[in-house]
Amino acid sequence: MTFVFRLPAQPARVEHNILLGLGTYTYGPGVSSQFRLGHLAGRLSYGLDIYCSDRWSVMPEVGGKFYWEGVFAIGAVGANFDSFSYLDFTVSARYHFADGMILGLGPMLSYTWTPGKYYIDADPSDPLNGKVKNTPLNLSLRPSLTFATVGRWRFGVEAEIGLLNVMVQYPEYGRTGSRHIHAVRLVVGLRF
């Protein structure tokens, strides 16, 4: 039996993509476990969409994202707002419909850039003050739905479904539990 390796007749078609997404997130438990105005989730990424056929492509992406609670609570006293960011790496399988709609799904591995720390100014002696809130790594599932326009622009929505508990456990201070980051963002993209 002989195996013959042949190069494809044409090189794979690729598209460069710059994507910007803004939306909201949940972080749980309690009040933070709801999607709310004032929980801002943003993401900026670069992706290389590699076409495997006319309809299917694979898009590896690298980006940065942030989560910021209390956007409209300026000057709140005693608040312990969440504010953290990640560098992320995603690989999405994408299906391109004839009408320009693109469905994508893939894993997202995130590394903590700024983990967020407890700030309890209502009690400056609280032992949690200054302690890290989030684990260094997170794994999420990222579905997306985008629409290609006639020009170079793309518009759509993406979600992030956190699979890992990102809460650092402090049983000695009574701070244990589970926190999963979930986000929904409106996305605008430029392809070239």
Secondary structure by P-SEA (a helix, b strand, c coil): cbbbbbcccccbbbbbbbbbbbbcccccccccccccccbbbbbbbbbbbbbcccccbbbbbbbbbbbbcccccccccccccccccccbbbbbbbbbccccbbbbbbbbbbbbcccbbbbcccccccccccccccccbbbbbbbbbbbbcccccccbbbbbbbccccccccccccbbbbbbbbbbbbbbbccc
